[in-house]
Amino acid sequence: MQVTETLNEGLKHEFKISVPASDLDAKAGAKLVDLKDKVRLNGFRPGKVPVAHLKKIYGRSVMAETIDQTISDTNRQLFEDRGFRLAGEPKITMPTEKDQVEELLSGKTDLTYTVAIEVVPPIQLADFKSFSVEKPVVEVADADVDDAIKRIAEGSRPYNAKTEGAAEKGDRVTISFKGTINGEAFEGGTGEGIQVVIGAGQFIPGFEEQLIGIGTGETRTLKVSFPKNYLNDKLAGQPAEFETTATLIEAPGETVIDDEFAKTLGLESLDKLKEAARERLTAEFAGATRQKVKRALLDRLDESHKFEAPPSLVAEEFNLMWNSIKAEMDSSGKTFADENTTEEEAKEEYHKIADRRVRLGLVLSEIGEKNKITVTDDEVSRAVIERARQMPGREKEVWDYYRSNAQALAQLRAPIYEDKVVDFVLELATVTEKKVTKDELFKDEDAEKTAA
């Protein structure tokens, strides 16, 4: 076998490989001998079929199988010998001329092919004990608990029928309606006994506001337009009219926050409700703190590991992000000018984000591999169970989906692995707590999710 490197540019390599026809013939011959004891042919006793006869019948298919196996074994050995970690699948180029293929399958010529690859560069990991990470901490105040309970109370407030007067903002109006577009009824455009809280923003823009001043039994024609990003593509951006009748108008009452109110929520007392609210807020603050710490650590890892990311991986990550951004903008009708940027500037920014994500992914993978960090089947199973709990009544459907979908399981496994690697590094780093306000903790949360 002869191996010649024909390209060595950065992370890209290409090799020309030649395997003698005699080697292929020997391997194919061994396969035919093995096949001798397995095939059953008319006129021959089991195991007594001459190899020469088998070659006439199966020679081409056995040689094709031999060539595939030889290429796979040769490439694997080549990459192992040179210490290559591939960034993607190798690109193999073989002769395509009919005569060349025929001679190759007939064993009359050497196997010659090229293999082009892109590799992951060697990564020198930083000293994680030198890392310093700040951990923002927020204590749950009594006022936070009171505010949370007030929000619960507002969502549970009673409504009392109005005996006189028209609907006002905050009132709940029970309506029946028939919608049309260009005079034609459309699917999903009718409703009976639908409750609308004016100002709650539950309906399409402009609908609720036009109910202000309506009286019980009154019919109005409400003129609105469906948003451009409406889920139903057939209705998105379309102007519509709704012939609407108010059958009941109710004014909001006051909810007394006491033990009885807590009991309506399934809790023993107001004190128990406060405990539950405090626990939920504590978990919410802890989650936000975790995100801040993780972002700070990823920033530190990014700063400490500068290397060329494999271009193909960066391009793949960028394309995923860019296609998502474009689809979202097309759906909402927004332009790059609306975001105070241009398409070129946006592409440049998202390419930087893609490069960061790829490099951080490789660094996290290197840390995990060198420190033997793994994700157990039990951990993945617990993640599946948690997903199933989020969809009451469809638990079996969720479980079956993940059990039969390896890619979906991999998507669950990846964040678990990432978090375990992050925890490993945090154990080595110096983490100092800093008390902050709730507003500071949640500041720029969306921006952090995008860049991480």
BELQUI-V221098 format. One line per field, one symbol per residue. psi: psi as a letter, one per 30 degrees, with the letter a starting at -180 (. if undefined). burial: + if it has 16 or more other ideal C-beta (glycine too) atoms within 10 Angstrom, else -. Layout:
psi: ???
burial: ???
This chain:
psi: kkkkkfkijcgklkkkkkkkeeeeeeeeeeeeeefegfljkkfklkggkkeeeeeeegeeeeeeeeeeeeeeeeeeeeeeeggkjkfakkjkklkfkeeeeeeeffgflljklkkklklklkjjkljfffkkkkjkkkkjleeeeeeeeeeeeefgklkkkkflllklkflkkklklkkljhfkllkgglkkhkkkjkffgfllkfeeeffkfklkfkkljkjlkklfgkejeffkfkklkjjkkjfkkkkkakkjjaeeeeefggleleeeeeeeeeeeeeeeeeeeeeeeeeeeeeeeeeefijlkkkeeeeeeeeeeeeeeeeeeeeefgllfefghaleeeeeeefeeeeeeeeeeeeeeeeeeefghklkleeeeeeeeeeeeffikfgeeeeeeeefgjeeeeefeeefeeeeeeeeeeeffljkkkkklleeeegkheeeeeef.
burial: ----------+-+++-+-+----+--+++-++--++------------+----++--++--++--++--++--++--++----+--+--+-------------++-+-+-+-+++-++++--+--+-+--+-+--+-+-+---++--++--++-----+--+---+++--+++++-+-+---------+------+++----++--++-++--+-+---+-+-+-+--------+----+++-+++--+++---+-+---++----+--+--++-+++--+--++--++-++++++++++++--+---++--++--++--++------+----------------+---++--+++++++-+++++++------+----+--++--++---------+---+------+--++---++-+++-+++--+------+-+--++-----+----
